[in-house]
Amino acid sequence: MLRAAAAAVAVLAAFLGVMYVRFSGDTVPAPQPTSSPAAVATDATTPTLAAQPEFLIGVDAIPLEVGPEMEIPLDIALIVETGCWQCDGPTTGFVRVYGDASGVLRTDKLLDPSALGLGPRMVSTSKGIEQQEPYITGFAMAPGASDMVVSVCITETCGSGGLDSWSAGSETVIVHSTDGGVTWGELGRLGAGGFVVALADEGRAIVGKWDAANRPATFVYFPGLEPIDLPSNGSWPVGFLDGEVLWLTPPGSGLSLGDQPLVYFGENAGIASVAVAPPNSEPRLAVSWNWPGTTAEQAYFLTLIDSRGRSFETYEFGSFAMVEVNLIAELAGNAETLKYGQPPATAGAHPLNYLPATVDLSTRTVRPIRQPFTDPDFPRGRNHIVAVQRGPFARVVNTDNTCVNIRSEPGSAGQVVDCAAEGVLLQDLLELQFVEDATWVRVRAPAGVEGWASVQYLEAARRS
């Protein structure tokens, strides 16, 4: 294994991803969420655990230990996918969880297909045409939720990466948000079971399509519908790296970049999911994988890899672990990585198996976050973290459900460079000026636009 030098370790500490971690001693099969088939275990023949995974020959895996519970970190907002967990049901929506100015954890619903006028869904049944709720077939998120692309089925059954059913008369709408999921616009429409898989470059997404029964999905860039060549039959896109599609290659034990093999974890290993770093940073990938890939008694690893497929470090946890989202934190003096985990089994514990946690690579500890994810009124089900916004925040308020102007300079004379809708979380850049008998604060919008907004329309989030 290639050990990272001190500078590389600092970069490793900056990885911000999502991992599923099982804390109880019970045996739990690896979950298979519908949002990405990368989580599906391989069908390879299972060896005994006495044999060592090929990838770890000569490698010392670094153990991760369970630490005490903690609250959601200050100035962090988690964007969470909801829907049925470990079943073949679709994603039902997204919520945002963060601490508000009073210190209370706040849960905001971000995407409601019906509220966008995308419904009801007309479905042909044995009883005739029935009205059903629209549903999400796929999505892709930028690390800080600056770019969110979601496919919504509005007619018949559309299928998705984890849903087998689709109909030739189906229709899918692709919607898009650049303000952290508060407002959405339509990008276009697809038929025949279309679903979003990943973000690409230049404002494009990778979209899958079911074109015929009993045939594998095909993949295209959207918009434009430019076909994407698979490196091998059965390959599935899991990201985009340096202008190339990153593929999970069958039977699920390796990755290729375009048509070139990148990393192989060995026979009987199973890749759960992958997080991709921004350009000009190393390592570029955080890959969670398990071995063997088909049994309940498995070993679970997180490996950090550079753009040439060389490993920096491999971490091992005693229970299931899965990187789930493409996130990188800015180097800000901490080494925490947001993950998923199951809290220790206690009397009256919430029935959910997996909850957010933090993983500190410097101390090698995993700390579960129980609240508000165990509250009775929290949306039940999948609860995957799909993006993370970083504060400190200034929430847009008092606009009568319109938007607040962000200006190039403080005061009404400043050019309007953006207008942030009610409920958007702006990043507070902690710079104030008093102009025209009003206080103005310098802010950054989720899409990266910077400017000044009047504090009359802003609510500060939790500071301590």
C-alpha positions, -999 to +999 in steps of 0.1 A: +000+000+000+011+035-007+012+054+027+003+090+025+027+117+036+017+144+060+002+166+033-017+138+019-031+128+053-045+164+056-063+158+023-076+125+036-090+142+066-109+165+043-130+138+028-167+144+035-188+114+024-217+093+037-212+058+051-236+033+065-222+017+097-238-010+117-231-006+155-251-035+170-236-069+173-265-085+153-258-098+118-275-076+092-273-083+054-258-055+034-286-030+025-295-026-012-310+009-016-328+015-049-310+048-056-279+030-069-273-006-080-237-001-069-249-012-035-259-046-048-235-074-037-218-096-063-230-131-072-195-146-071-188-178-052-180-170-016-147-182-001-141-188+036-130-158+057-097-174+064-086-163+030-074-126+027-089-103+001-065-099-028-064-061-025-052-063+011-022-085+006+007-066+022-017-038+034-024-029+070-060-019+072-066+008+099-094+000+123-122+024+131-138+022+165-172+033+178-171+066+198-198+084+218-230+098+203-229+134+191-252+161+177-253+173+142-221+194+138-225+232+140-230+250+107-238+218+089-271+211+070-278+175+060-299+169+029-316+135+034-333+112+010-366+096+022-384+065+011-386+028+018-354+013+031-342-022+019-372-026-004-380-021-041-398+012-034-389+045-049-373+076-033-402+097-020-385+131-015-357+150+003-355+169+036-329+193+050-319+190+086-299+217+105-299+237+137-317+270+135-309+303+154-326+290+186-306+258+186-336+237+176-330+210+149-351+220+119-364+196+092-375+212+059-391+194+031-372+202-001-389+184-030-426+176-034-434+165-070-471+172-065-464+208-054-445+212-087-476+202-106-461+168-115-491+147-107-512+128-103-496+100-122-520+082-146-515+044-145-532+017-166-545-011-144-569-040-148-596-017-134-588+010-159-569+043-156-560+051-120-544+082-104-513+075-083-486+097-068-456+107-090-424+092-077-386+098-080-367+074-102-332+088-097-311+118-087-276+133-087-263+159-063-233+181-062-213+180-029-228+212-014-262+209-031-252+236-056-265+214-084-294+189-079-309+169-108-339+146-101-360+124-124-397+121-116-421+096-131-454+113-140-471+087-163-474+049-159-444+031-144-409+044-152-385+020-135-352+032-121-318+018-112-334-004-086-370-008-099-377-036-125-411-024-137-415+001-165-439+007-193-434+018-229-459+046-223-441+060-193-429+096-191-402+111-168-396+148-160-361+159-152-361+188-126-332+209-114-322+231-084-292+253-078-302+267-044-300+237-022-334+222-032-357+251-023-368+260-058-369+237-088-373+241-126-379+216-154-350+207-176-368+184-200-387+151-204-379+115-212-400+085-220-395+047-217-383+046-181-357+073-179-338+079-146-310+102-135-278+084-124-249+109-119-237+144-127-213+149-155-195+180-167-207+213-184-241+212-168-249+177-180-262+146-162-259+109-169-293+094-175-303+058-178-331+044-200-349+011-201-355+006-239-369-029-241-380-057-217-353-080-204-325-058-218-300-039-197-303-001-193-286+022-218-270+055-208-269+089-223-259+125-215-287+148-207-296+172-222-287+162-257-291+124-253-256+117-266-251+079-261-224+067-237-204+036-246-201+010-218-167-005-212-183-039-208-217-054-207-233-049-173-212-019-164-230+009-144-219+046-141-212+056-105-196+090-111-176+113-133-138+119-129-115+141-150-138+142-180-145+104-180-174+083-168-165+062-137-179+027-141-187-001-117-177-032-137-193-066-134-195-085-112-191-055-089-155-059-077-137-032-098-139+003-113-129+016-147-124+052-159-138+053-194-127+020-210-095+018-188-095-004-157-088+017-126-089-005-095-098-041-087-105-053-052-104-090-060-126-119-066-156-121-042-152-084-032-182-062-036-181-024-041-209-007-022-204+029-035-179+056-044-173+093-035-154+115-060-132+145-050-129+178-069-101+182-095-066+190-084-069+171-051-056+137-040-069+112-032-097+114-058-119+085-047-132+071-015-145+036-021-164+015+003-164-023-003-171-055+015-156-090+013-169-115+007-196-098-013-224-124-009-226-135+028-239-119+060-205-124+077-185-099+059-156-075+064-161-039+055-135-014+042-131+022+031-102+028+007-089+062-005-075+061-040-058+085-063-067+092-100-044+065-112-059+038-090-032+037-063-044+035-027-035+059+001-051+043+031-076+015+038-098+017+069-118-013+083-149-012+104-164-042+122-198-039+105-214-028+072-200+005+058-209+022+026-198+055+011-230+069-005-225+104-018-199+125-036-187+150-010-155+168-002-150+192+028-128+222+026-097+220+048-110+239+078-090+225+107-111+194+113-109+158+102-146+147+104-163+128+077-201+125+078-212+089+077-242+067+083-245+043+112-268+024+134-270+034+171-263+008+198-292-014+206-311-001+236-346-007+251-372+012+231-347+021+204-360+035+171-366+008+146-344+024+119-312+005+113-290+032+099-285+068+111-260+096+104-227+096+123-193+113+120-160+095+113-129+113+125-100+098+105-074+114+128-088+097+159-102+068+139-136+069+157-172+066+145-198+087+164-235+082+156-260+111+154-293+100+169-313+132+168-336+141+151-335+108+131-350+088+160-379+113+166-413+098+161-423+126+136-391+123+115-398+109+080-394+072+082-375+050+058-344+053+038-328+084+054-298+085+031-277+117+033-273+128-003-256+162+002-242+184+029-243+222+030-217+240+051-223+272+070-224+294+090-259+300+076-282+329+071-316+316+062-337+338+039-369+350+057-395+377+057-398+379+019-435+371+016-425+339-003-406+358-029-368+363-027-341+386-013-318+405-036-281+397-033-262+428-045-226+433-057-221+458-029-240+468+003-268+492-002-296+496-028-272+510-054-255+476-057-262+456-088-285+426-082-264+395-088-289+369-075-322+366-057-324+339-031-359+324-024-376+322+010-360+293+030-327+292+011-296+287+033-270+313+024-235+310+037-227+338+061-193+351+052-192+370+086-186+405+071-210+433+081-215+469+068-240+496+078-253+514+048-285+535+043-295+530+079-295+492+074-271+464+082-258+443+053-240+410+055-218+394+029-232+360+018-226+332-006-255+315-024-255+277-028-245+280-065-214+301-054-226+336-062-213+361-036-227+395-026-245+415+000-280+410+015-299+430+041-301+414+075-338+424+075-344+393+054-319+369+070-321+346+101-288+334+116-284+297+122-270+280+153-236+293+164-231+274+197 
